[in-house]
Amino acid sequence: MFENIALGFSTIATFPAMLAIISGVVIGILCGVLPGLSASTAVALMVPFTFGMDPVVSVLLLVSVYLAGEYGGSITAIAIGTPGTPAAAATMIDGYQFTKRGEPGLALTTSVVASSVGGVIGALVLFAFSEPLAEVALSFGAPEYFAMAVFGLTIIASLASDNLTKGFIVMFLGLFLKSIGLDPFTGEERLTFGIPKLMDGISFIPALIGLFAMTSVFTGIEKAMATTKSVKLSFKMPKIKRLLGMWKVYLHSSLVGSVIGVLPGAGATIASFICYNEVKRFSHKKEQFGKGCLEGVAAPESGNNAVVGGSLVPLLTLGIPGSATAAVLIGALMLHDIQPGPLLFQTNGEIVYGIFAGLIVACLVQLVVGLLGVPVWVKVISAPKALLLPVIAAISVVGSYGYNNSMVDVWVMFCFGLLGYLLKKFKFPVTPIILALVLGGILEENFRRSLMMSDGDLTIFVSQPISATLLIMAVLSLASPLFFNKLAKKDQTIEESTQTKAV
């Protein structure tokens, strides 16, 4: 193993390789910051620039863009409450609360540190467990993916623990919206209203931009009209001791993210929400989550950056993409006559281990660039609302249109912006819609596929060990917030009665 590590670092120890890593990190961060440009879009945009490059240099550039793109989305999520990438929606839950109370530096610093640590751990997992993790991914069938989707949806119980009913209403609304388009099995139209562009369903990125970016514009306009007092922003960063004290959060979330990254189709968004939920579940300060808790920023950021290393496992060992971005990377590798798969380790070992080493170096570059950029982002947030809101609105329109070059996506964005505004107005949580849009397709397709495999026998979901375990975890995930809420109320009642007796 150590020989392979040495081979990897010696492969990238050239000026072109290091320049590619640094350039990739800067480009990835800038693309992640812009709502509508996901990591996969950023990598796809960079592929034409790799023509004529050395294979190792070109792959290092694309992998660095992939890694930094996942981090970049957290900057706007924290700064203006608008996730630059889908995975940053989980980071926004706690991250934006710091900006609201004038301390964005705390969340921005935590984000870049957690992202870099998560990326390094993901790369180490890639080094050590490529083949075993790939075998785990292959053991997932339709029942397992359905159970994973159910487990993912139960996270709503934690995210909306204050009002579970509202949380599930919004979730079912999201599942209903996800059903728009062509039936995945029969090809029949569902709720398309004769609009051809809706046959592919509601585009996720425009919906996400609408729910967060346009919603923030609408609420910002309302607040500006109400003449609210502006919050003074500080450059304050968390102390090193505080950052180091979250090592358990980094480690746990990075390992979870790495495993989820291995599973084809799961991706960084699911990893972010699962990591956020698991850290909140076992935290001693659950009441702080959602109100501005650094652990709530560190968990999703560690998880979504660890996904990068995990998603490269099935790509390099089996030739199976673990995410949309990994699928773009497969195409880029083939452009340079590199065939991913089991023989890659024998035929192009220096490229494989160069990618592993390049990921670690990219994480360190990301840490430096990210920390240097914190004061810049704080200054951007400090811009007057009269200037900032039109800029956010303009980026939202351009990002939505550019996603598919379609005005339908712009209208989708505006409709979801109005929906998000109304949900906020009536104190409904917005996050369950995102989870439903991400997991709805996986849930429906694998449920129906499983029933086709078993001739309608529902026991297929509990007869498989992995799916049964995931369903049990889903039940526990759903029940635990209710149990802890009951316990907290009981403790409060005992405390109040003790105080009354003392008086």
C-alpha positions in Angstrom: 0.0 0.0 0.0 2.8 2.4 0.9 4.5 1.7 -2.4 1.3 2.7 -4.2 1.0 5.9 -2.2 4.6 6.8 -3.1 3.9 6.0 -6.7 0.9 8.3 -6.7 2.7 11.3 -5.2 5.7 10.8 -7.5 3.3 10.8 -10.5 1.8 14.2 -9.6 5.1 15.8 -8.5 5.4 17.9 -11.7 4.6 21.6 -12.4 1.7 20.8 -14.9 0.1 18.4 -12.5 0.2 20.9 -9.5 -1.0 23.7 -11.8 -3.9 21.6 -12.9 -4.8 20.8 -9.2 -4.7 24.5 -8.2 -6.6 25.7 -11.3 -9.2 22.9 -10.8 -9.8 23.9 -7.1 -10.3 27.6 -8.0 -12.6 26.9 -11.0 -14.5 24.3 -8.9 -15.1 26.8 -6.1 -16.3 29.6 -8.5 -18.6 27.1 -10.3 -20.0 25.9 -6.9 -20.7 29.4 -5.8 -23.0 30.1 -8.8 -26.5 28.6 -8.3 -27.4 26.3 -11.1 -23.8 25.1 -11.8 -23.5 21.8 -10.0 -20.2 19.9 -9.7 -21.2 17.6 -12.6 -21.9 20.7 -14.8 -18.6 22.3 -13.9 -16.7 19.1 -14.8 -18.6 18.7 -18.1 -17.7 22.3 -19.0 -14.0 21.7 -18.4 -13.8 18.4 -20.4 -13.2 20.3 -23.8 -10.2 22.1 -22.2 -8.5 18.8 -21.5 -8.1 17.9 -25.2 -4.4 17.5 -25.9 -3.4 17.5 -22.2 -1.4 14.7 -20.6 -3.9 12.0 -19.3 -2.8 12.4 -15.7 -2.9 16.2 -15.8 -6.4 16.2 -17.4 -7.9 13.8 -14.9 -6.3 15.7 -12.0 -7.9 19.0 -13.3 -11.3 17.4 -13.5 -11.2 15.6 -10.2 -10.1 18.9 -8.5 -13.0 20.7 -10.1 -15.3 17.9 -8.8 -14.0 18.2 -5.2 -14.0 22.0 -5.0 -17.4 22.3 -6.7 -19.0 20.3 -3.8 -17.4 22.7 -1.3 -18.1 25.9 -3.3 -21.9 25.4 -3.0 -21.7 25.9 0.8 -20.4 29.5 0.4 -23.6 30.9 -1.0 -25.6 28.6 1.2 -24.0 30.2 4.3 -23.7 33.7 2.8 -27.1 34.4 1.3 -29.2 31.3 2.2 -29.0 30.0 -1.4 -27.2 26.6 -2.0 -24.8 26.8 -4.9 -25.1 23.0 -5.3 -27.9 20.6 -4.2 -25.7 19.0 -1.6 -25.3 22.4 0.1 -29.0 22.6 1.0 -28.2 20.6 4.2 -25.3 23.0 5.1 -27.7 26.0 4.7 -30.0 24.8 7.6 -27.5 25.9 10.2 -24.9 27.8 8.2 -27.3 30.6 7.1 -28.3 31.2 10.8 -24.7 32.4 11.5 -25.0 35.0 8.8 -28.4 36.1 10.1 -26.9 36.8 13.5 -23.8 38.5 12.0 -21.2 35.8 12.4 -20.7 34.3 8.9 -17.0 33.8 9.4 -17.7 31.0 12.0 -19.7 28.9 9.5 -17.5 29.7 6.4 -14.3 28.6 8.2 -16.0 25.5 9.6 -17.3 24.6 6.2 -13.9 24.7 4.4 -12.1 22.9 7.2 -14.8 20.1 7.3 -14.9 19.9 3.5 -11.1 19.5 3.3 -11.0 16.9 6.1 -13.8 15.0 4.5 -12.1 15.0 1.2 -8.8 13.7 2.7 -10.6 10.9 4.6 -12.6 10.0 1.4 -9.3 9.8 -0.5 -7.8 7.5 2.2 -10.8 5.3 2.0 -10.3 5.2 -1.8 -6.7 4.2 -1.2 -7.4 1.4 1.3 -10.8 0.0 0.5 -11.4 0.4 -3.3 -12.1 -3.3 -4.1 -14.1 -4.3 -0.9 -16.3 -1.2 -1.1 -17.0 -1.8 -4.8 -18.2 -5.3 -3.9 -20.6 -3.8 -1.3 -22.0 -1.5 -4.0 -22.6 -4.4 -6.4 -24.7 -6.2 -3.7 -27.3 -3.4 -3.8 -30.4 -4.4 -5.7 -33.9 -2.8 -6.1 -35.1 -3.7 -2.6 -31.9 -2.2 -1.0 -32.3 1.0 -3.0 -35.9 1.3 -2.0 -35.1 0.8 1.7 -32.3 3.4 1.4 -34.8 5.9 0.0 -37.3 5.2 2.8 -34.5 5.6 5.3 -33.5 8.9 3.7 -37.1 10.2 3.9 -37.4 9.4 7.6 -34.7 12.1 8.1 -37.7 14.5 7.9 -38.6 13.4 11.4 -35.4 15.1 12.7 -35.5 18.1 10.4 -39.1 18.9 11.2 -39.2 17.6 14.8 -40.9 20.8 16.0 -43.9 20.2 13.8 -43.8 16.7 12.3 -47.3 17.0 10.6 -46.2 20.0 8.6 -42.9 18.3 7.7 -44.8 15.3 6.2 -47.3 17.4 4.4 -44.5 19.2 2.6 -42.7 15.9 2.0 -45.8 14.4 0.3 -46.2 17.6 -1.7 -42.6 17.0 -2.9 -43.3 13.4 -3.8 -46.4 14.5 -5.8 -44.4 17.1 -7.7 -41.7 14.4 -8.4 -44.4 12.3 -10.1 -44.8 14.9 -12.9 -43.5 13.6 -16.2 -43.4 10.3 -18.0 -44.1 7.1 -16.1 -40.7 5.3 -15.8 -42.2 1.9 -16.7 -45.2 2.5 -19.0 -44.0 5.8 -20.6 -47.5 7.4 -20.1 -47.6 11.1 -19.4 -48.4 12.2 -15.8 -49.6 15.8 -14.9 -47.6 17.3 -17.8 -50.6 19.5 -18.9 -49.5 19.2 -22.5 -46.1 20.9 -21.9 -43.5 18.9 -23.8 -40.6 20.1 -21.5 -42.4 18.6 -18.5 -42.2 15.1 -19.9 -38.8 14.7 -18.3 -40.2 15.9 -15.0 -39.5 19.0 -13.0 -35.8 20.0 -13.3 -34.2 19.7 -9.9 -31.7 22.5 -10.2 -34.3 25.2 -11.2 -36.6 24.0 -8.5 -33.7 24.2 -5.9 -32.8 27.7 -7.1 -36.4 28.8 -6.8 -36.9 27.3 -3.3 -33.9 29.1 -1.9 -32.6 31.9 -4.2 -35.9 33.4 -5.3 -37.5 32.7 -1.9 -34.7 34.7 -0.3 -35.3 37.5 -2.9 -39.0 37.6 -2.1 -38.5 37.6 1.7 -35.7 40.1 1.3 -38.0 42.5 -0.5 -40.6 42.1 2.2 -38.1 42.8 5.0 -36.7 45.8 3.1 -40.2 47.2 2.9 -40.7 46.6 6.6 -37.6 48.8 7.4 -35.8 46.2 9.5 -32.5 47.0 11.3 -29.4 45.6 9.4 -27.1 43.1 11.2 -23.5 44.1 11.5 -21.3 41.3 10.2 -18.0 40.2 11.8 -14.9 38.5 10.4 -14.7 36.3 13.6 -13.5 32.8 12.9 -13.8 29.8 15.3 -10.8 29.0 17.5 -8.6 26.1 16.5 -9.5 24.2 19.6 -13.2 24.4 18.6 -12.5 23.1 15.1 -10.3 20.3 16.4 -13.0 19.4 19.0 -15.3 18.3 16.2 -13.0 15.5 15.0 -15.7 12.9 15.8 -18.1 14.7 13.5 -15.5 14.9 10.7 -14.6 11.2 11.0 -18.2 9.8 11.3 -19.6 11.9 8.5 -16.6 11.3 6.2 -16.9 7.5 6.6 -20.7 7.7 6.0 -20.2 9.9 3.0 -17.5 7.6 1.5 -19.8 4.6 1.8 -22.8 6.5 0.2 -20.5 7.7 -2.5 -19.8 4.1 -3.5 -23.5 3.4 -4.1 -24.4 4.3 -7.7 -27.1 6.9 -7.9 -26.9 8.0 -4.2 -24.6 11.0 -4.4 -23.6 14.0 -2.3 -27.1 15.4 -1.7 -28.3 12.3 0.1 -25.0 12.0 1.9 -25.3 15.5 3.2 -28.8 15.1 4.7 -28.0 11.6 6.2 -24.8 12.9 7.8 -26.6 16.0 9.2 -29.4 13.8 10.6 -27.0 11.2 12.2 -24.9 13.9 13.9 -28.0 15.6 15.2 -29.4 12.3 16.4 -26.4 11.5 18.6 -25.6 15.1 19.7 -26.0 16.3 23.3 -27.2 19.7 22.0 -30.0 18.8 19.6 -31.9 22.0 20.5 -29.1 24.1 18.9 -29.5 22.4 15.5 -31.3 24.6 13.0 -30.6 27.7 15.0 -26.8 27.9 14.2 -24.7 25.0 15.3 -21.2 24.4 14.0 -21.7 20.6 14.0 -24.6 21.2 11.7 -22.3 22.8 9.2 -19.4 20.4 9.7 -21.4 17.2 9.2 -22.9 17.7 5.7 -19.7 19.3 4.4 -17.5 16.4 5.6 -20.0 14.0 4.1 -20.5 15.6 0.7 -16.7 16.0 0.1 -16.0 12.4 1.2 -18.5 11.3 -1.5 -16.0 12.4 -4.1 -13.5 9.7 -3.1 -16.2 7.1 -2.6 -17.8 7.7 -6.0 -14.4 7.1 -7.7 -14.3 3.6 -6.2 -16.8 1.9 -8.5 -15.6 4.1 -11.4 -12.0 3.0 -11.3 -12.4 -0.6 -10.1 -15.5 -1.6 -12.0 -16.1 1.1 -14.6 -19.5 1.9 -13.0 -20.1 5.6 -12.2 -21.2 6.3 -8.6 -22.6 9.7 -9.5 -23.5 12.0 -12.5 -20.1 13.6 -12.1 -18.3 10.3 -12.1 -20.2 9.4 -15.4 -18.7 12.6 -16.9 -15.2 11.5 -15.7 -15.6 8.1 -17.3 -16.1 9.9 -20.6 -13.1 12.0 -20.0 -10.9 9.0 -19.2 -12.1 7.3 -22.4 -11.2 10.4 -24.4 -7.6 9.7 -23.4 -7.8 6.0 -24.2 -8.0 5.0 -20.5 -10.5 2.2 -19.9 -11.9 2.1 -16.3 -12.3 -1.3 -14.7 -10.4 -4.0 -12.9 -7.5 -4.1 -15.4 -6.9 -0.3 -14.9 -4.8 -1.0 -11.8 -2.5 -3.2 -13.8 -2.3 -1.3 -17.0 -2.3 2.3 -15.7 -1.5 2.1 -12.1 0.4 5.4 -12.0 -2.8 7.2 -13.2 -5.0 5.5 -10.6 -2.7 6.2 -7.6 -1.9 9.7 -9.1 -5.7 10.4 -8.8 -5.7 9.2 -5.2 -2.7 11.4 -4.3 -4.1 14.3 -6.3 -7.3 14.2 -4.3 -5.3 14.7 -1.0 -3.3 17.6 -2.5 -6.5 19.2 -3.9 -8.0 19.1 -0.4 -5.0 20.9 1.1 -5.1 23.5 -1.7 -8.9 23.9 -1.1 -8.2 24.5 2.6 -5.7 27.3 1.9 -7.8 29.0 -0.9 -11.0 28.6 1.2 -9.5 30.2 4.3 -8.0 33.1 2.3 -11.5 33.6 0.8 -13.5 33.9 4.0 -12.9 37.7 4.4 -13.8 38.2 0.7 -17.2 36.4 1.1 -18.0 38.3 4.3 -17.4 41.6 2.4 -19.7 40.3 -0.4 -22.5 39.6 2.1 -22.0 43.1 3.6 -23.2 44.6 0.3 -26.4 46.6 0.5 -29.6 44.5 0.0 -30.7 46.9 -2.7 -27.7 45.7 -4.7 -27.5 42.1 -3.6 -31.2 41.1 -4.2 -31.2 42.0 -7.9 -27.9 40.2 -8.4 -29.3 37.1 -6.8 -32.5 37.3 -8.9 -30.4 37.8 -12.1 -28.1 34.8 -11.3 -31.2 32.7 -10.5 -32.8 33.4 -13.9 -29.5 32.8 -15.8 -28.7 29.7 -13.8 -32.2 28.2 -14.4 -32.3 29.1 -18.1 -28.7 27.8 -18.7 -29.5 24.4 -17.1 -31.5 23.2 -20.1 -31.6 26.4 -22.3 -35.4 26.4 -21.6 -37.7 29.2 -20.4 -39.9 26.4 -18.9 -37.1 26.0 -16.3 -37.2 29.7 -15.5 -41.0 29.5 -14.9 -40.4 26.4 -12.7 -37.9 28.4 -10.8 -40.3 31.3 -10.2 -43.1 28.9 -9.2 -40.9 27.2 -6.7 -39.7 30.6 -5.4 -43.4 31.5 -4.8 -44.0 28.1 -3.2 -40.9 28.5 -0.9 -42.0 32.0 0.1 -45.5 30.8 1.0 -44.1 27.9 3.0 -41.8 30.2 4.9 -44.7 32.7 5.5 -46.9 30.0 7.1 -43.9 28.4 8.9 -43.7 25.1 6.9 -40.3 23.6 6.6 -38.8 23.8 3.0 -36.2 21.0 3.3 -38.6 18.0 3.1 -39.4 19.0 -0.5 -35.8 18.8 -1.4 -35.5 15.3 0.1 -38.7 14.2 -1.7 -37.4 15.5 -5.1 -34.1 13.8 -4.6 -35.4 10.5 -3.3 -38.8 10.3 -5.0 -37.6 8.8 -8.2 -35.4 6.2 -6.5 -38.3 5.3 -4.2 -40.9 4.7 -6.9 -38.7 3.0 -9.5 -37.1 0.5 -7.0 -40.4 -0.2 -5.3 -42.1 -1.1 -8.6 -39.0 -3.0 -9.8 -38.9 -5.0 -6.6 -42.5 -6.0 -6.9 -41.9 -7.1 -10.5 -39.0 -9.2 -9.3 -41.1 -10.9 -6.5 -44.5 -11.1 -8.4 -46.0 -8.6 -6.0 -44.7 -10.2 -2.8 -43.9 -7.4 -0.3 -41.8 -9.7 1.8 -38.9 -9.1 -0.6 -38.1 -6.0 1.3 -37.6 -7.8 4.6 -36.2 -11.1 3.3 -33.0 -9.4 2.1 -30.6 -8.7 5.0 -29.4 -5.2 3.8 -32.9 -3.9 2.9 -34.3 -5.3 6.2 -31.6 -3.6 8.2 -32.2 -0.3 6.4 -35.9 -0.5 7.0 -35.4 -1.1 10.7 -33.0 1.9 10.8 -35.8 3.9 9.1 -38.3 3.0 11.8 -35.8 3.9 14.5 -35.0 7.1 12.7 -38.7 8.0 12.6 -39.3 7.1 16.2 -36.2 8.6 17.9 -37.2 12.3 17.6 -40.6 11.5 19.0 -39.1 9.5 21.9 -36.6 12.3 22.7 -39.2 15.0 22.5 -41.4 13.0 24.9 -38.4 12.5 27.2 -37.6 16.2 27.1 -41.2 17.2 28.0 -41.2 14.7 30.8 -37.9 16.1 32.2 -39.3 19.6 31.9 -42.5 18.6 33.8 -40.4 17.0 36.6 -38.2 20.1 36.8 -41.2 22.5 37.0 -42.8 20.4 39.7 -39.6 20.3 41.7 -39.3 24.1 41.5 -42.9 24.5 42.6 -42.3 22.3 45.7 -39.2 24.2 46.5 -41.1 27.5 46.5 
